[in-house]
Amino acid sequence: MQAVKMCIAAACAGAGRSAGEVLLVAVSKTHPPEAVREAVRAGQRDFGENYVQEALGKIAALADAALAWHFIGPIQSNKTRAIAENFRWAHTVDREKIAVRLSDQRPEHLPALQVCIEVNVSGEETKSGVAPEALGALAKSVCALPRIKLRGLMAIPEPSTDMALARRRFRMLRELRDDLNRDGLALDTLSMGMSADLEAAIAEGATIVRVGAAIFGERKSA
Ligand SMILES: *Cc1c(COP(=O)(O)O)cnc(C)c1O
């Protein structure tokens, strides 16, 4: 945890940004509640999960710690209710239908669900995320929903050791966000960067990095 914090601080310094501008979401998928508990003891409050069923067990086990849970996996229609009821953030909205369900199902006693739209910045056909051409229309309809708050954009570029390529993908996401803001939206969030590419993401303006392996160790299975 401290090593990742130092990495983030160094990347921020290198980019002329303050470390306080970047929120670290610790991705705890496949790791047990005890691993989360240990990170909480080290001061971590925000955690990311990809699988609803697995997450619900951990959220219940750690209810006393009052943590902020971020849903970062693909969202199926039949999982929207559990996400709306148990998470503070959903990073992977990429269809209007899913956004409508999340808004309808967000309980009244909770503040609006904070959401990002996932964008397919690498153009891979099998990839989730809305195509850049379709982003504007989706963003406007998401903004109109009462019980979710559109905060920004999220992307998972193709894995690559090519830093210049990673930076181009992240820069594209930032430019898409800036375009939407010029159109009158007020988006403050760029959820981009994982263990392998957080430095490139921070250099291009990430405000949330989602880091798993560098905190919890390598996952045993994908
Ligand atoms: C697993 C995952 C991460 C974390 O990846 P690491 O390489 O373990 O840091 C971040 N974002 C998403 C969407 C993920 O699925």
The ligand as a Gaussian input file, in Angstrom:
#p B3LYP/6-31G(d) Opt

LIG

0 1
 C       -8.745000      -5.919000     -12.002000
 C       -9.030000      -4.527000     -12.393000
 C       -8.197000      -3.467000     -11.984000
 C       -6.924000      -3.670000     -11.215000
 O       -5.967000      -4.246000     -12.033000
 P       -4.477000      -4.529000     -11.504000
 O       -3.728000      -4.848000     -12.719000
 O       -4.601000      -5.677000     -10.555000
 O       -4.028000      -3.299000     -10.822000
 C       -8.565000      -2.182000     -12.338000
 N       -9.677000      -1.930000     -13.059000
 C      -10.488000      -2.913000     -13.467000
 C      -11.706000      -2.580000     -14.253000
 C      -10.180000      -4.239000     -13.169000
 O      -10.994000      -5.218000     -13.603000

